[in-house]
């Protein structure tokens, strides 16, 4: 029996998604995945029910943690992704007022630290971070990649361009983000030994 026309079309669409460069089905994290931002580790981890999916070095605020206006601090607690900006922009693309300027800045360009490549805009879910969206707390790319791994930002969470692009393609609007002083290891379950693992 010949397959129905709608079924053939659906199969073709799925095939294109799976094999096309940047196809979201190959990169997207499970809807249950959360981002864990560890200030003490200077690490962002994508975790799905205790399983580590991806891990990136980051930079949080050099002024510490908090959510007061004009404090330039990184807020703590649970937030969520409220907007994503930068689809298909080249790495290093400068983003100002959430719009591309057309300029591309090289990694570690002297005297330059604009927002680049991608923006993930956060909104707070608790009293301790309720000002985060109005303060424009982002996870975003930075050309100052030499500073990644140490607190160096003015409140946002900085990432290397290649890492923010990878993360951007994995997460979705509504993904929860926990910014914490705890270590990433506190949220990741130890891997269970394989059935093939030796017992001696």
C-alpha positions in Angstrom: 0.0 0.0 0.0 1.4 3.4 -0.9 2.0 5.8 2.0 -0.3 8.8 2.3 0.8 12.1 1.0 0.7 13.9 4.4 2.8 11.2 5.9 5.4 11.5 3.1 5.6 15.3 3.6 6.0 14.9 7.4 8.8 12.4 6.9 10.7 14.7 4.5 10.4 17.6 6.9 11.7 15.6 9.8 14.6 14.4 7.6 15.6 17.9 6.7 15.5 19.0 10.3 17.7 16.1 11.4 20.4 16.4 8.7 20.5 20.1 8.0 23.4 22.2 9.5 22.2 23.6 12.8 19.0 21.5 12.8 17.5 22.1 16.1 16.5 18.5 16.7 20.2 17.5 16.8 21.2 20.2 19.2 18.3 21.0 21.5 18.4 19.9 25.1 15.4 18.1 26.6 12.6 20.5 27.8 13.3 19.4 31.3 16.9 20.6 31.2 18.0 23.5 33.4 21.0 25.8 33.4 23.2 25.9 36.5 25.4 28.9 36.8 28.0 28.3 39.5 29.6 31.6 40.7 32.2 29.6 42.7 33.2 27.4 39.8 32.8 30.2 37.2 31.0 27.5 35.2 27.6 27.2 33.4 26.3 23.6 33.2 23.2 22.3 31.2 21.7 19.6 33.4 18.8 17.3 32.8 17.5 15.6 35.9 21.0 15.3 37.4 22.7 14.3 34.1 25.3 16.7 32.7 24.6 17.6 29.1 27.1 20.4 28.5 29.6 22.5 30.5 31.1 25.9 29.8 33.5 28.3 31.4 32.0 31.7 32.1 32.6 35.1 33.8 30.2 36.6 36.4 30.4 40.0 37.9 33.6 41.3 39.3 31.5 43.2 41.9 30.0 40.0 43.4 26.4 38.9 43.7 23.2 40.9 44.2 20.3 42.5 42.4 20.2 46.1 43.5 19.9 48.8 40.8 23.2 50.1 39.5 25.1 47.5 41.6 26.7 45.8 38.6 26.3 42.5 40.4 25.1 39.1 39.2 21.8 38.1 40.8 21.4 34.8 42.6 18.4 32.4 42.6 16.1 31.0 40.0 15.4 32.9 36.7 14.3 31.8 33.3 15.1 32.6 29.7 12.7 35.3 28.6 14.2 36.1 25.2 16.8 35.0 22.7 18.6 37.4 20.3 21.1 36.6 17.6 19.8 33.8 15.4 22.4 32.9 12.7 24.6 35.9 13.4 28.3 35.4 12.7 30.5 35.0 15.7 31.7 38.3 17.1 28.7 40.3 15.7 28.2 43.4 18.0 24.8 43.6 19.5 23.6 47.0 20.9 20.2 47.6 22.3 19.4 44.0 21.4 20.1 44.7 17.7 23.1 43.8 15.5 25.2 46.8 14.5 26.8 45.1 11.5 30.3 45.3 13.1 32.2 42.1 13.9 34.8 42.3 16.7 37.8 39.9 16.9 38.5 37.9 20.0 40.4 39.9 22.6 40.4 43.0 20.4 42.3 45.7 22.4 40.0 48.0 24.4 36.8 46.5 23.2 34.1 44.7 25.3 30.7 45.0 23.6 28.0 42.3 23.7 28.7 39.9 20.8 27.4 36.8 19.0 24.2 35.9 21.0 22.0 37.2 23.9 20.0 35.1 26.3 17.9 37.6 28.3 17.0 36.5 31.9 13.9 37.3 34.0 13.9 36.6 37.7 11.4 34.4 39.5 12.1 35.4 43.1 12.3 38.5 45.2 16.1 38.3 45.3 16.3 38.6 41.5 13.1 40.4 40.4 15.0 43.3 38.9 17.1 41.1 36.6 15.2 41.7 33.4 14.9 45.5 34.0 18.7 45.5 34.7 19.2 43.7 31.4 20.9 40.7 32.9 22.0 38.6 30.0 24.0 35.5 29.2 26.0 36.8 26.2 29.2 36.5 24.2 32.2 38.7 25.0 35.3 39.4 22.9 37.4 39.5 26.1 37.8 35.7 26.1 41.0 35.9 28.1 39.0 36.9 31.1 36.7 33.9 31.0 37.0 31.7 34.1 37.4 34.7 36.4 34.8 37.2 37.7 35.1 40.1 35.3 31.7 41.3 34.1 29.4 44.2 35.1 26.6 41.8 36.2 25.9 39.7 33.1 27.2 36.2 32.5 29.9 36.3 29.8 30.8 33.4 27.6 33.2 32.7 24.7 31.4 33.2 21.3 31.6 29.6 20.3 30.2 28.5 23.7 27.3 31.0 23.7 26.3 30.0 20.2 26.3 26.3 21.2 24.3 27.1 24.4 21.9 29.3 22.5 21.0 26.5 20.1 20.3 24.1 23.0 18.0 26.1 25.2 14.6 27.6 24.7 12.3 30.3 26.0 11.3 29.3 29.5 14.4 27.3 30.3 15.1 27.7 34.1 18.4 29.2 35.2 19.8 28.7 38.7 22.6 31.1 39.6 24.2 29.8 42.8 27.3 30.0 45.0 27.3 26.2 45.1 29.5 24.1 42.8 28.1 22.4 39.7 29.0 19.0 41.1 26.3 19.5 43.8 23.7 19.2 41.0 25.1 16.4 38.9 24.4 12.8 39.8 27.5 10.5 39.9 27.6 8.3 36.8 26.3 4.8 37.4 28.8 2.1 36.5 28.2 0.4 33.2 27.0 -3.2 33.1 30.2 -4.0 31.2 32.4 -2.4 33.9 34.8 -4.7 35.6 34.1 -5.5 39.2 37.6 -6.5 40.3 
